[in-house]
Amino acid sequence: MTDSAERKPSHRALLIIFVTVFIDLLGFGIVLPLLPRYAQGFGATHLELGMLMASFSAMQFLFAPVWGGLSDKYGRRPILLIGLAGSTFFYAMFGYVTSLGASGALTANATVLWLLASRIGAGIAGATIPTAQAFIADSTDKANRTRGMALIGAAFGVGFTFGPLIGAMFVSDDPNGAPSPNAGYVASVLSGLALLWAIFELPESLKPGESGRAGGFRFSGLTTALSTKATATVLLSMFLTTFAFAQFESTLSLLTGALGESDRDNFLIFAYVGFVLTIAQGGIVRRLAKKMPAARLAAGGTLIMVAGLLLIGLAGKNESVRQLYWFVPVAVVGFSAVTPSLQSLLSLNTASDQQGEILGLGQSVSALARILGPVAGMLLFDEQHVAWPYWAGAGLMVLALLFMLATRSKSQPDVNQPVDALSHNDSP
């Protein structure tokens, strides 16, 4: 490992990475809550709606390790630029197809198929998140890896805060109103601006001689990772954590609906989740990461998340919106601590020439959990027993905690080590 001076990232580079991830999640946050309404407007079947909802995460599951492995070979910069260019194109495509369907220029069936194609493309383009994580890993020392990964989480939170707020502008009060194409166009323009900025300002984070050693994406590398106890344990913990949180996210709108909240209120509570995520990862977790090892922070976050999910189930059982607003932050803060800690542990147990590939595998595992978690959540949710998805999620997190307690990274730095590569970059 190179010394801290060589691993000190520039403020501008971190800001661009922050914006890149923010734009990815902003587009996701704008479009995702609108998909059920759009699908209903174009007469999509439940199967077609399910495919629209799952396609983005399915492509991330398939392509995250591919992009990550290619970034190990060719560098982080070109892969991130390709991802932004793809997001710009496919979000524009989403808007254009919506406008054609709303005007009658495309049949309803053709509109749904083209919307699906645009979501598949956006999912492939958005699967470059692990490349951004690898950029952070390239740019930070071991003592500051968790803080760097929390920066990615904060970008997720900001994007997921403003995405639903922007999306709420395109919710028509008329249930029979035509879907607006502006959501896709806004996401496309923002992606295009981020692309232009990255073209001129984003440096390459791989040092001379580091790129090309991994040879790009290799299935053998993934097999080796899964056969390594420490890596496999972290990946399993990531799956369980994301699965439990995906159950919460996917059923939240059903819960608020059962409690009498409107569609517009749903957007606001999702924005509330994103806001808490931003504050927790951008402020609280990044500071805690300076004082405790990643494994301990992950375990503590898991306990908090267990408590939060149990309390959310209690709020649903009590039919209390007020309690829901009080208890949601508990689960979100817990998740905010767990996610960057596990990403840090995964990175710390990975060779420098495989960061993109293995972090891509972690993203792929998380994407699979985001596909399966909502299915389980929907099956468990019952208006007579609204607490089941959250209490089941708490049970999964207890299981994840057992795995985390068994995780010990040999490369975990001393928490008192006076190395602070991000000390002059506390804000993105």
MARLO-759094 format. One record per residue (C-alpha): residue number from 0; residue in three letters; x, y negated, z negated. Coordinates in nm, 3 decimals. Layout:
BEGIN
REC  resi  resn     east    north       up
REC   NUM   ALA        X        Y        Z
...
***
This chain:
BEGIN
REC  resi  resn     east    north       up
REC     0   MET    0.000    0.000    0.000
REC     1   THR    0.133   -0.341    0.087
REC     2   ASP    0.170   -0.598   -0.187
REC     3   SER   -0.091   -0.851   -0.289
REC     4   ALA    0.059   -1.134   -0.089
REC     5   GLU    0.027   -0.935    0.231
REC     6   ARG   -0.328   -0.837    0.143
REC     7   LYS   -0.454   -1.186    0.064
REC     8   PRO   -0.740   -1.261    0.308
REC     9   SER   -0.800   -1.605    0.452
REC    10   HIS   -1.107   -1.793    0.333
REC    11   ARG   -1.218   -1.847    0.694
REC    12   ALA   -1.188   -1.479    0.784
REC    13   LEU   -1.395   -1.372    0.482
REC    14   LEU   -1.655   -1.634    0.566
REC    15   ILE   -1.688   -1.500    0.921
REC    16   ILE   -1.725   -1.144    0.791
REC    17   PHE   -1.988   -1.268    0.546
REC    18   VAL   -2.178   -1.442    0.826
REC    19   THR   -2.151   -1.138    1.055
REC    20   VAL   -2.313   -0.910    0.798
REC    21   PHE   -2.561   -1.182    0.704
REC    22   ILE   -2.675   -1.214    1.066
REC    23   ASP   -2.715   -0.837    1.097
REC    24   LEU   -2.937   -0.824    0.790
REC    25   LEU   -3.118   -1.146    0.881
REC    26   GLY   -3.235   -0.997    1.208
REC    27   PHE   -3.326   -0.675    1.027
REC    28   GLY   -3.517   -0.869    0.761
REC    29   ILE   -3.702   -1.079    1.020
REC    30   VAL   -3.812   -0.791    1.237
REC    31   LEU   -3.867   -0.497    1.000
REC    32   PRO   -4.164   -0.635    0.798
REC    33   LEU   -4.333   -0.733    1.127
REC    34   LEU   -4.305   -0.393    1.293
REC    35   PRO   -4.626   -0.243    1.145
REC    36   ARG   -4.825   -0.551    1.254
REC    37   TYR   -4.665   -0.554    1.599
REC    38   ALA   -4.727   -0.183    1.643
REC    39   GLN   -5.090   -0.228    1.540
REC    40   GLY   -5.128   -0.516    1.786
REC    41   PHE   -5.005   -0.298    2.072
REC    42   GLY   -5.205    0.009    1.970
REC    43   ALA   -4.913    0.226    1.856
REC    44   THR   -4.989    0.562    1.700
REC    45   HIS   -4.865    0.653    1.353
REC    46   LEU   -4.594    0.866    1.516
REC    47   GLU   -4.481    0.575    1.733
REC    48   LEU   -4.480    0.343    1.431
REC    49   GLY   -4.271    0.594    1.240
REC    50   MET   -4.023    0.610    1.527
REC    51   LEU   -4.004    0.229    1.541
REC    52   MET   -3.940    0.212    1.167
REC    53   ALA   -3.680    0.492    1.160
REC    54   SER   -3.495    0.422    1.486
REC    55   PHE   -3.268    0.148    1.349
REC    56   SER   -3.143    0.356    1.056
REC    57   ALA   -3.121    0.668    1.273
REC    58   MET   -2.881    0.493    1.509
REC    59   GLN   -2.676    0.370    1.213
REC    60   PHE   -2.658    0.728    1.090
REC    61   LEU   -2.520    0.841    1.427
REC    62   PHE   -2.296    0.549    1.520
REC    63   ALA   -2.154    0.408    1.194
REC    64   PRO   -1.867    0.662    1.174
REC    65   VAL   -1.810    0.630    1.550
REC    66   TRP   -1.765    0.252    1.536
REC    67   GLY   -1.559    0.287    1.218
REC    68   GLY   -1.326    0.541    1.377
REC    69   LEU   -1.287    0.330    1.689
REC    70   SER   -1.200    0.030    1.473
REC    71   ASP   -0.920    0.236    1.316
REC    72   LYS   -0.777    0.288    1.662
REC    73   TYR   -0.850   -0.038    1.844
REC    74   GLY   -0.883   -0.285    1.556
REC    75   ARG   -1.170   -0.442    1.360
REC    76   ARG   -1.208   -0.758    1.569
REC    77   PRO   -1.313   -0.602    1.905
REC    78   ILE   -1.567   -0.370    1.739
REC    79   LEU   -1.725   -0.655    1.540
REC    80   LEU   -1.748   -0.867    1.857
REC    81   ILE   -1.916   -0.580    2.045
REC    82   GLY   -2.166   -0.542    1.761
REC    83   LEU   -2.257   -0.911    1.761
REC    84   ALA   -2.291   -0.914    2.139
REC    85   GLY   -2.521   -0.611    2.122
REC    86   SER   -2.734   -0.768    1.848
REC    87   THR   -2.768   -1.087    2.056
REC    88   PHE   -2.890   -0.891    2.358
REC    89   PHE   -3.124   -0.646    2.188
REC    90   TYR   -3.296   -0.900    1.962
REC    91   ALA   -3.358   -1.113    2.273
REC    92   MET   -3.495   -0.802    2.439
REC    93   PHE   -3.728   -0.747    2.142
REC    94   GLY   -3.863   -1.101    2.177
REC    95   TYR   -3.899   -1.078    2.556
REC    96   VAL   -4.079   -0.744    2.546
REC    97   THR   -4.314   -0.879    2.277
REC    98   SER   -4.399   -1.178    2.496
REC    99   LEU   -4.468   -0.952    2.796
REC   100   GLY   -4.690   -0.727    2.589
REC   101   ALA   -4.880   -1.018    2.435
REC   102   SER   -4.944   -1.171    2.779
REC   103   GLY   -5.061   -0.842    2.929
REC   104   ALA   -4.771   -0.823    3.176
REC   105   LEU   -4.680   -0.486    3.018
REC   106   THR   -4.925   -0.217    2.917
REC   107   ALA   -4.952   -0.140    2.548
REC   108   ASN   -4.776    0.197    2.587
REC   109   ALA   -4.492    0.045    2.790
REC   110   THR   -4.454   -0.236    2.535
REC   111   VAL   -4.418    0.011    2.248
REC   112   LEU   -4.158    0.213    2.443
REC   113   TRP   -3.953   -0.097    2.525
REC   114   LEU   -3.977   -0.218    2.165
REC   115   LEU   -3.844    0.122    2.060
REC   116   ALA   -3.556    0.086    2.307
REC   117   SER   -3.472   -0.256    2.164
REC   118   ARG   -3.471   -0.120    1.807
REC   119   ILE   -3.246    0.169    1.911
REC   120   GLY   -3.004   -0.078    2.072
REC   121   ALA   -3.012   -0.308    1.769
REC   122   GLY   -2.943   -0.010    1.544
REC   123   ILE   -2.638    0.089    1.749
REC   124   ALA   -2.509   -0.269    1.747
REC   125   GLY   -2.578   -0.309    1.377
REC   126   ALA   -2.385    0.009    1.291
REC   127   THR   -2.064   -0.197    1.273
REC   128   ILE   -2.119   -0.277    0.904
REC   129   PRO   -1.851   -0.022    0.800
REC   130   THR   -1.608   -0.203    1.029
REC   131   ALA   -1.673   -0.518    0.826
REC   132   GLN   -1.614   -0.311    0.511
REC   133   ALA   -1.289   -0.183    0.661
REC   134   PHE   -1.189   -0.545    0.731
REC   135   ILE   -1.237   -0.614    0.360
REC   136   ALA   -1.037   -0.302    0.270
REC   137   ASP   -0.754   -0.417    0.499
REC   138   SER   -0.754   -0.757    0.332
REC   139   THR   -0.772   -0.670   -0.038
REC   140   ASP   -0.555   -0.483   -0.286
REC   141   LYS   -0.688   -0.201   -0.503
REC   142   ALA   -0.763   -0.427   -0.799
REC   143   ASN   -0.996   -0.643   -0.588
REC   144   ARG   -1.155   -0.383   -0.361
REC   145   THR   -1.486   -0.378   -0.549
REC   146   ARG   -1.507   -0.758   -0.545
REC   147   GLY   -1.450   -0.755   -0.171
REC   148   MET   -1.721   -0.495   -0.115
REC   149   ALA   -1.958   -0.703   -0.330
REC   150   LEU   -1.908   -0.985   -0.079
REC   151   ILE   -2.063   -0.757    0.184
REC   152   GLY   -2.348   -0.685   -0.056
REC   153   ALA   -2.406   -1.055   -0.113
REC   154   ALA   -2.433   -1.103    0.264
REC   155   PHE   -2.693   -0.825    0.267
REC   156   GLY   -2.885   -1.007   -0.003
REC   157   VAL   -2.878   -1.347    0.168
REC   158   GLY   -2.987   -1.193    0.499
REC   159   PHE   -3.264   -0.998    0.332
REC   160   THR   -3.379   -1.311    0.149
REC   161   PHE   -3.409   -1.541    0.448
REC   162   GLY   -3.514   -1.275    0.699
REC   163   PRO   -3.856   -1.212    0.540
REC   164   LEU   -3.903   -1.587    0.481
REC   165   ILE   -3.847   -1.654    0.852
REC   166   GLY   -4.061   -1.353    0.942
REC   167   ALA   -4.345   -1.487    0.728
REC   168   MET   -4.367   -1.781    0.969
REC   169   PHE   -4.479   -1.540    1.241
REC   170   VAL   -4.756   -1.370    1.047
REC   171   SER   -5.087   -1.477    1.196
REC   172   ASP   -5.383   -1.527    0.966
REC   173   ASP   -5.592   -1.384    1.249
REC   174   PRO   -5.571   -1.002    1.228
REC   175   ASN   -5.647   -0.986    1.600
REC   176   GLY   -5.390   -1.251    1.696
REC   177   ALA   -5.115   -1.165    1.945
REC   178   PRO   -4.771   -1.094    1.793
REC   179   SER   -4.522   -1.378    1.833
REC   180   PRO   -4.195   -1.318    2.025
REC   181   ASN   -4.019   -1.591    1.828
REC   182   ALA   -3.893   -1.352    1.558
REC   183   GLY   -3.676   -1.169    1.811
REC   184   TYR   -3.558   -1.491    1.975
REC   185   VAL   -3.455   -1.647    1.643
REC   186   ALA   -3.255   -1.336    1.549
REC   187   SER   -3.092   -1.336    1.894
REC   188   VAL   -2.988   -1.702    1.881
REC   189   LEU   -2.836   -1.660    1.535
REC   190   SER   -2.645   -1.350    1.647
REC   191   GLY   -2.518   -1.541    1.951
REC   192   LEU   -2.393   -1.828    1.736
REC   193   ALA   -2.212   -1.585    1.507
REC   194   LEU   -2.058   -1.418    1.815
REC   195   LEU   -1.922   -1.749    1.945
REC   196   TRP   -1.777   -1.834    1.607
REC   197   ALA   -1.614   -1.492    1.575
REC   198   ILE   -1.466   -1.511    1.927
REC   199   PHE   -1.276   -1.827    1.839
REC   200   GLU   -1.204   -1.779    1.469
REC   201   LEU   -1.208   -1.412    1.362
REC   202   PRO   -0.854   -1.268    1.323
REC   203   GLU   -0.754   -0.904    1.339
REC   204   SER   -0.717   -0.756    0.990
REC   205   LEU   -0.516   -0.447    1.081
REC   206   LYS   -0.148   -0.512    1.038
REC   207   PRO    0.099   -0.437    1.323
REC   208   GLY    0.156   -0.063    1.345
REC   209   GLU   -0.161    0.032    1.155
REC   210   SER   -0.401    0.050    1.451
REC   211   GLY   -0.394    0.352    1.674
REC   212   ARG   -0.268    0.596    1.412
REC   213   ALA   -0.607    0.754    1.344
REC   214   GLY   -0.679    0.816    1.711
REC   215   GLY   -1.034    0.688    1.692
REC   216   PHE   -1.338    0.888    1.583
REC   217   ARG   -1.260    1.251    1.495
REC   218   PHE   -1.497    1.515    1.359
REC   219   SER   -1.197    1.684    1.197
REC   220   GLY   -1.141    1.371    0.988
REC   221   LEU   -1.499    1.385    0.861
REC   222   THR   -1.463    1.755    0.779
REC   223   THR   -1.151    1.678    0.578
REC   224   ALA   -1.330    1.399    0.391
REC   225   LEU   -1.622    1.621    0.298
REC   226   SER   -1.387    1.894    0.176
REC   227   THR   -1.217    1.648   -0.061
REC   228   LYS   -1.387    1.665   -0.401
REC   229   ALA   -1.353    1.296   -0.491
REC   230   THR   -1.478    1.175   -0.152
REC   231   ALA   -1.763    1.426   -0.134
REC   232   THR   -1.877    1.331   -0.486
REC   233   VAL   -1.885    0.961   -0.399
REC   234   LEU   -2.075    1.031   -0.076
REC   235   LEU   -2.335    1.239   -0.262
REC   236   SER   -2.376    0.963   -0.520
REC   237   MET   -2.421    0.710   -0.237
REC   238   PHE   -2.691    0.927   -0.082
REC   239   LEU   -2.888    0.968   -0.405
REC   240   THR   -2.862    0.599   -0.494
REC   241   THR   -2.972    0.479   -0.150
REC   242   PHE   -3.247    0.743   -0.135
REC   243   ALA   -3.393    0.623   -0.466
REC   244   PHE   -3.373    0.256   -0.366
REC   245   ALA   -3.526    0.331   -0.024
REC   246   GLN   -3.824    0.490   -0.199
REC   247   PHE   -3.865    0.167   -0.394
REC   248   GLU   -3.830   -0.060   -0.087
REC   249   SER   -4.063    0.142    0.137
REC   250   THR   -4.345    0.164   -0.117
REC   251   LEU   -4.314   -0.188   -0.257
REC   252   SER   -4.557   -0.333   -0.003
REC   253   LEU   -4.801   -0.049   -0.078
REC   254   LEU   -4.772   -0.122   -0.448
REC   255   THR   -4.831   -0.494   -0.407
REC   256   GLY   -5.125   -0.415   -0.179
REC   257   ALA   -5.273   -0.185   -0.443
REC   258   LEU   -5.229   -0.473   -0.689
REC   259   GLY   -5.424   -0.708   -0.461
REC   260   GLU   -5.137   -0.908   -0.306
REC   261   SER   -5.167   -1.045    0.053
REC   262   ASP   -4.942   -0.976    0.354
REC   263   ARG   -4.774   -1.313    0.306
REC   264   ASP   -4.715   -1.232   -0.061
REC   265   ASN   -4.539   -0.915    0.052
REC   266   PHE   -4.286   -1.122    0.249
REC   267   LEU   -4.227   -1.338   -0.058
REC   268   ILE   -4.159   -1.045   -0.288
REC   269   PHE   -3.914   -0.898   -0.036
REC   270   ALA   -3.742   -1.237   -0.024
REC   271   TYR   -3.738   -1.229   -0.404
REC   272   VAL   -3.561   -0.891   -0.392
REC   273   GLY   -3.305   -1.034   -0.150
REC   274   PHE   -3.249   -1.341   -0.367
REC   275   VAL   -3.181   -1.131   -0.676
REC   276   LEU   -2.948   -0.909   -0.473
REC   277   THR   -2.756   -1.216   -0.357
REC   278   ILE   -2.712   -1.359   -0.706
REC   279   ALA   -2.620   -1.023   -0.855
REC   280   GLN   -2.361   -0.917   -0.598
REC   281   GLY   -2.232   -1.261   -0.506
REC   282   GLY   -2.188   -1.373   -0.866
REC   283   ILE   -2.235   -1.120   -1.144
REC   284   VAL   -2.084   -0.806   -0.988
REC   285   ARG   -1.785   -0.981   -0.830
REC   286   ARG   -1.689   -1.117   -1.170
REC   287   LEU   -1.750   -0.793   -1.357
REC   288   ALA   -1.534   -0.612   -1.101
REC   289   LYS   -1.234   -0.810   -1.227
REC   290   LYS   -1.279   -0.666   -1.575
REC   291   MET   -1.372   -0.300   -1.531
REC   292   PRO   -1.292   -0.007   -1.299
REC   293   ALA   -1.528    0.073   -1.013
REC   294   ALA   -1.633    0.409   -1.164
REC   295   ARG   -1.740    0.245   -1.491
REC   296   LEU   -1.926   -0.033   -1.309
REC   297   ALA   -2.107    0.225   -1.095
REC   298   ALA   -2.213    0.424   -1.401
REC   299   GLY   -2.337    0.111   -1.581
REC   300   GLY   -2.529   -0.002   -1.275
REC   301   THR   -2.691    0.339   -1.249
REC   302   LEU   -2.822    0.320   -1.606
REC   303   ILE   -2.966   -0.025   -1.536
REC   304   MET   -3.127    0.099   -1.215
REC   305   VAL   -3.284    0.394   -1.399
REC   306   ALA   -3.437    0.154   -1.650
REC   307   GLY   -3.559   -0.078   -1.373
REC   308   LEU   -3.731    0.197   -1.175
REC   309   LEU   -3.901    0.332   -1.487
REC   310   LEU   -4.026   -0.019   -1.569
REC   311   ILE   -4.153   -0.079   -1.213
REC   312   GLY   -4.352    0.243   -1.236
REC   313   LEU   -4.492    0.117   -1.567
REC   314   ALA   -4.591   -0.216   -1.409
REC   315   GLY   -4.777   -0.030   -1.134
REC   316   LYS   -4.951    0.192   -1.385
REC   317   ASN   -5.051   -0.117   -1.583
REC   318   GLU   -5.169   -0.287   -1.260
REC   319   SER   -4.968   -0.596   -1.351
REC   320   VAL   -4.815   -0.819   -1.083
REC   321   ARG   -4.655   -1.032   -1.355
REC   322   GLN   -4.474   -0.729   -1.497
REC   323   LEU   -4.367   -0.628   -1.146
REC   324   TYR   -4.194   -0.963   -1.093
REC   325   TRP   -4.022   -0.926   -1.429
REC   326   PHE   -3.903   -0.568   -1.375
REC   327   VAL   -3.799   -0.571   -1.008
REC   328   PRO   -3.476   -0.767   -1.084
REC   329   VAL   -3.366   -0.498   -1.331
REC   330   ALA   -3.363   -0.229   -1.061
REC   331   VAL   -3.208   -0.464   -0.805
REC   332   VAL   -2.927   -0.573   -1.039
REC   333   GLY   -2.848   -0.209   -1.111
REC   334   PHE   -2.838   -0.127   -0.740
REC   335   SER   -2.619   -0.434   -0.684
REC   336   ALA   -2.358   -0.296   -0.922
REC   337   VAL   -2.368    0.062   -0.793
REC   338   THR   -2.336    0.003   -0.419
REC   339   PRO   -2.009   -0.197   -0.393
REC   340   SER   -1.855    0.017   -0.667
REC   341   LEU   -1.917    0.337   -0.475
REC   342   GLN   -1.793    0.176   -0.152
REC   343   SER   -1.479    0.071   -0.337
REC   344   LEU   -1.425    0.422   -0.474
REC   345   LEU   -1.470    0.565   -0.125
REC   346   SER   -1.215    0.321    0.014
REC   347   LEU   -0.966    0.381   -0.267
REC   348   ASN   -0.975    0.756   -0.200
REC   349   THR   -0.913    0.708    0.174
REC   350   ALA   -0.588    0.667    0.365
REC   351   SER   -0.530    0.322    0.515
REC   352   ASP   -0.548    0.454    0.872
REC   353   GLN   -0.894    0.612    0.812
REC   354   GLN   -1.073    0.327    0.636
REC   355   GLY   -1.312    0.254    0.923
REC   356   GLU   -1.392    0.619    0.988
REC   357   ILE   -1.462    0.719    0.627
REC   358   LEU   -1.643    0.399    0.536
REC   359   GLY   -1.846    0.465    0.851
REC   360   LEU   -1.928    0.807    0.714
REC   361   GLY   -2.046    0.639    0.394
REC   362   GLN   -2.269    0.407    0.597
REC   363   SER   -2.399    0.707    0.789
REC   364   VAL   -2.488    0.887    0.465
REC   365   SER   -2.668    0.573    0.343
REC   366   ALA   -2.856    0.547    0.672
REC   367   LEU   -2.972    0.907    0.639
REC   368   ALA   -3.097    0.826    0.290
REC   369   ARG   -3.282    0.522    0.429
REC   370   ILE   -3.453    0.753    0.677
REC   371   LEU   -3.553    1.025    0.430
REC   372   GLY   -3.619    0.803    0.126
REC   373   PRO   -3.920    0.623    0.275
REC   374   VAL   -4.070    0.957    0.383
REC   375   ALA   -4.045    1.088    0.028
REC   376   GLY   -4.175    0.760   -0.112
REC   377   MET   -4.479    0.761    0.117
REC   378   LEU   -4.558    1.122    0.027
REC   379   LEU   -4.531    1.049   -0.345
REC   380   PHE   -4.729    0.724   -0.339
REC   381   ASP   -5.090    0.757   -0.439
REC   382   GLU   -5.308    0.463   -0.538
REC   383   GLN   -5.419    0.667   -0.837
REC   384   HIS   -5.058    0.746   -0.932
REC   385   VAL   -4.857    0.447   -0.805
REC   386   ALA   -4.570    0.510   -1.047
REC   387   TRP   -4.457    0.842   -0.899
REC   388   PRO   -4.208    0.714   -0.636
REC   389   TYR   -4.031    0.497   -0.895
REC   390   TRP   -4.017    0.756   -1.169
REC   391   ALA   -3.893    1.015   -0.919
REC   392   GLY   -3.629    0.764   -0.808
REC   393   ALA   -3.521    0.721   -1.171
REC   394   GLY   -3.481    1.098   -1.195
REC   395   LEU   -3.259    1.099   -0.887
REC   396   MET   -3.046    0.823   -1.037
REC   397   VAL   -2.993    1.030   -1.352
REC   398   LEU   -2.863    1.306   -1.124
REC   399   ALA   -2.642    1.052   -0.944
REC   400   LEU   -2.506    0.941   -1.281
REC   401   LEU   -2.392    1.294   -1.358
REC   402   PHE   -2.196    1.296   -1.031
REC   403   MET   -2.051    0.951   -1.099
REC   404   LEU   -1.928    1.057   -1.442
REC   405   ALA   -1.741    1.335   -1.266
REC   406   THR   -1.581    1.087   -1.024
REC   407   ARG   -1.233    0.979   -1.118
REC   408   SER   -1.026    0.793   -0.862
REC   409   LYS   -0.656    0.860   -0.906
REC   410   SER   -0.591    0.533   -0.728
REC   411   GLN   -0.811    0.325   -0.958
REC   412   PRO   -0.604    0.020   -1.062
REC   413   ASP   -0.545   -0.095   -1.413
REC   414   VAL   -0.824   -0.341   -1.494
REC   415   ASN   -0.571   -0.569   -1.657
REC   416   GLN   -0.348   -0.578   -1.351
REC   417   PRO   -0.286   -0.952   -1.278
REC   418   VAL   -0.338   -0.910   -0.905
REC   419   ASP   -0.623   -1.120   -0.771
REC   420   ALA   -0.616   -1.147   -0.394
REC   421   LEU   -0.957   -1.314   -0.392
REC   422   SER   -0.901   -1.554   -0.679
REC   423   HIS   -0.907   -1.856   -0.449
REC   424   ASN   -1.208   -1.730   -0.255
REC   425   ASP   -1.475   -1.676   -0.518
REC   426   SER   -1.746   -1.786   -0.279
REC   427   PRO   -1.782   -1.664    0.077
***
